[in-house]
Amino acid sequence: MIRPRVRLVQGLALMSTGVLAGAFGYGAANLVPTFNSVPLDMRLSFHTQLMQMNGITMQGAMATSALSALALAVLTRGTTRRLAGAAGLLAIASFLITRFGNVPINGRIKQWAATSAPADHAEILARWEAFNYARTGAAFVAFALLIVLSLRRGHTAQDPDDD
């Protein structure tokens, strides 16, 4: 029998990781190409404002994804534990990529919006995009792992006593 707590945690992990993957996916599929098709000063201004708005919501999504997937790993065992743990680690990876890859570049972009971009700005923006695709990939794989868990044995993670 599947415990209600396991079902609740699995639902939270699936929902939050789906939101995270969806937000990053939207950015990769729509925002980045838009950034690249507008004049640089417009991109820098918009990018700066977007990052201000995204700060709290994306950190919340990353934290909820990681914590709920790791909680699911703690509440289960066997393959379910391994898949949930991997999803949690991938959510943490998306946070670390963001924190140590994208965020420092966002700070530079904010400075450029107030002054001017340096000569090597295209390389730096390309590096930001590479980090963006990496964190998006990590979030998508985490979401896929949690979908796999949902499709196993009656659409819910196993109870710890079942594996």
Secondary structure, 3 states (H helix, E strand, C coil): CCCHHHHHHHHHHHHHHHHHHHHHHHHHHHHHHHHHHCCHHHHHHHHHHHHHHHHHHHHHHHHHHHHHHHHHHHHCCHHHHHHHHHHHHHHHHHHHHHHHHHHHHHHHHHHHHHCCCCCCHHHHHHHHHHHHHHHHHHHHHHHHHHHHHHHCCCCCCCCCCCC
